[in-house]
Amino acid sequence: MGVQEIADKISARVASAGFDRSVKFVTGDDGVIVIDGAAVSTTDAPTDCTIKLSLDDLESLISGDLNPTMAFMSGKIKVEGDMSVAMALSQLIG
């Protein structure tokens, strides 16, 4: 699954969720996914929180096969910025 396909899946989940912050998933050379409120794009932009992980781990996270807390604790996910934003987002996409 590519970055755009994952962005589309995320978009469907956050569209009506009332998420009002911004977060960016950075997947290295594979690209970025930026969530700003209900808008989701693959264009880089400044955000409240940046989450760095591999594209494979992001795909597993979105599909529910990867627990966000365990992934963070094991170092698969790195969070920069406002941790509370990442925690709020994990409720939507996990």
Contact map, one row per residue, 1 for C-alpha under 8 A:
1110110000000000000000000000000000000000000000000000000000100000000000000000000000000000000000
1111110000000000000000000000010000000000000000000000001000000000000000000000000000000000000000
1111111000000000000000000000011110000000010000000000001000000000000000000000000000000000000000
0111111100000000000000000000000000000000010000000000000000000000000000000000000000000000000000
1111111110000000000000000000000000000000000000000000000000000000000000000000000000000000000000
1111111111000000000000000000000000000000000000000000000000100100000000000000000000000000000000
0011111111100000000000000000000010000001110000000000000000000000000000000000000000000000000000
0001111111110000000000000000000000000001000000000000000000000000000000000000000000000000000000
0000111111111000000000000000000000000000000000000000000000000100000000000000000000000000000000
0000011111111100000000000000000000000001000000000000000000000100000000000000000000000000000010
0000001111111110000000000000000000000111000000000000000000000000000000000000000000000000000000
0000000111111110000000000000000000000000000000000000000000000000000000000000000000000000000000
0000000011111111100000000000000000000000000000000000000000000000000000000000000000000000000110
0000000001111111111000000000000000001110000000000000000000000000000000000000000000000000000100
0000000000111111110000000000000000000110000000000000000000000000000000000000000000000000000000
0000000000001111110000000000000000000100000000000000000000000000000000000000000000000000000000
0000000000001111111000000000000000000100000000000000000000000000000000000000000000000000000100
0000000000000111111100000000000000001100000000000000000000000000000000000000000000000000000000
0000000000000100111110000000000000001100000000000000000000000000000000000000000000000000100000
0000000000000000011111000000000000011100000000000000000000000000000000000000000000000000000000
0000000000000000001111100000000000111000000000010000000000000000000000000000000000001000000000
0000000000000000000111110000000001111000000000111000000000000000000000000000000000001000000000
0000000000000000000011111000000001110000000000111110000000000000000000000000000000001100000000
0000000000000000000001111100000111100000000111101110000000000000000000000000000000000000000000
0000000000000000000000111110000111000000000000000111100000000000000000000000000000000000000000
0000000000000000000000011111001110000000000000000111110000000000000000000000000000000000000000
0000000000000000000000001111111100000000000000000001111001000000000000000000000000000000000000
0000000000000000000000000111111100000000000000000001110000000000000000000000000000000000000000
0000000000000000000000000011111000000000000000000000000000000000000000000000000000000000000000
0110000000000000000000000011111100000000000000000000001000000000000000000000000000000000000000
0010000000000000000000000111111110000000010000000000000000000000000000000000000000000000000000
0010000000000000000000011111011111000000011100000000000000000000000000000000000000000000000000
0010001000000000000000011100001111100001111100000000000000000000000000000000000000000000000000
0000000000000000000001111000000111110001111110100000000000000000000000000000000000000000000000
0000000000000000000011110000000011111111100000000000000000000000000000000000000000000000000000
0000000000000000000111100000000001111111000000100000000000000000000000000000000000000000000000
0000000000000100011111000000000000111111000000000000000000000000000000000000000000000000000000
0000000000100111111100000000000000111111000000000000000000000000000000000000000000000000000000
0000000000100110000000000000000000111111100000000000000000000000000000000000000000000000000000
0000001101100000000000000000000011111111110000000000000000000000000000000000000000000000000000
0000001000000000000000000000000011100011111000000000000000000000000000000000000000000000000000
0011001000000000000000000000001111000001111100000000000000000000000000000000000000000000000000
0000000000000000000000000000000111000000111110000000000000000000000000000000000000000000000000
0000000000000000000000010000000111000000011111000000000000000000000000000000000000000000000000
0000000000000000000000010000000001000000001111100000000000000000000000000000000000000000000000
0000000000000000000000010000000000000000000111110000000000000000000000000000000000000000000000
0000000000000000000001110000000001010000000011111100000000000000000000000000000000000000000000
0000000000000000000011100000000000000000000001111100000000000000000000000000000011001000000000
0000000000000000000001110000000000000000000000111110000000000000000000000000001111101100000000
0000000000000000000000111100000000000000000000111111000000000000000000000000001110000000000000
0000000000000000000000111100000000000000000000001111100000000000000000000000111100000100000000
0000000000000000000000001111000000000000000000000111110000000000000000000000111000000000000000
0000000000000000000000001111000000000000000000000011111011000000000000000001110000000000000000
0000000000000000000000000111000000000000000000000001111111000000000000000001000000000000000000
0110000000000000000000000010010000000000000000000000111111100000000000000000000000000000000000
0000000000000000000000000000000000000000000000000000011111110000000000000000000000000000000000
0000000000000000000000000000000000000000000000000000111111111000010000000001000000000000000000
0000000000000000000000000010000000000000000000000000111111111100000000000000000000000000000000
1000010000000000000000000000000000000000000000000000001111111110000000000000000000000000000000
0000000000000000000000000000000000000000000000000000000111111111110000000000000000000000000000
0000000000000000000000000000000000000000000000000000000011111111111100000000000000000000000011
0000010011000000000000000000000000000000000000000000000001111111110000000000000000000000000011
0000000000000000000000000000000000000000000000000000000000111111110000000000000000000000000001
0000000000000000000000000000000000000000000000000000000000011111111000000000000000000000000011
0000000000000000000000000000000000000000000000000000000000011111111000000000000000000000000000
0000000000000000000000000000000000000000000000000000000010011111111101100000000000000000000000
0000000000000000000000000000000000000000000000000000000000001001111111100000000000000000000001
0000000000000000000000000000000000000000000000000000000000001000011111110000100000000000010001
0000000000000000000000000000000000000000000000000000000000000000001111111000000000000000000000
0000000000000000000000000000000000000000000000000000000000000000011111111100000000000000000000
0000000000000000000000000000000000000000000000000000000000000000011111111111100000000000000000
0000000000000000000000000000000000000000000000000000000000000000000111111111111000000000000000
0000000000000000000000000000000000000000000000000000000000000000000011111111100000000000000000
0000000000000000000000000000000000000000000000000000000000000000000001111111100000000000000000
0000000000000000000000000000000000000000000000000000000000000000000000111111110000000000000000
0000000000000000000000000000000000000000000000000000110010000000000000111111110000000000000000
0000000000000000000000000000000000000000000000000011100000000000000100111111111000000000000000
0000000000000000000000000000000000000000000000000011100000000000000000010011111100000000000000
0000000000000000000000000000000000000000000000001111000000000000000000010000111110100100000000
0000000000000000000000000000000000000000000000001110000000000000000000000000011111100000000000
0000000000000000000000000000000000000000000000011100000000000000000000000000001111100000000000
0000000000000000000000000000000000000000000000011000000000000000000000000000000111111100000000
0000000000000000000000000000000000000000000000001000000000000000000000000000001111111110000000
0000000000000000000000000000000000000000000000000000000000000000000000000000000001111111000000
0000000000000000000011100000000000000000000000011000000000000000000000000000000001111111100000
0000000000000000000000100000000000000000000000001010000000000000000000000000001001111111110000
0000000000000000000000000000000000000000000000000000000000000000000000000000000000111111111000
0000000000000000000000000000000000000000000000000000000000000000000000000000000000011111111100
0000000000000000001000000000000000000000000000000000000000000000000000000000000000001111111110
0000000000000000000000000000000000000000000000000000000000000000000100000000000000000111111111
0000000000000000000000000000000000000000000000000000000000000000000000000000000000000011111111
0000000000001100100000000000000000000000000000000000000000000000000000000000000000000001111111
0000000001001000000000000000000000000000000000000000000000001101000000000000000000000000111111
0000000000000000000000000000000000000000000000000000000000001111001100000000000000000000011111
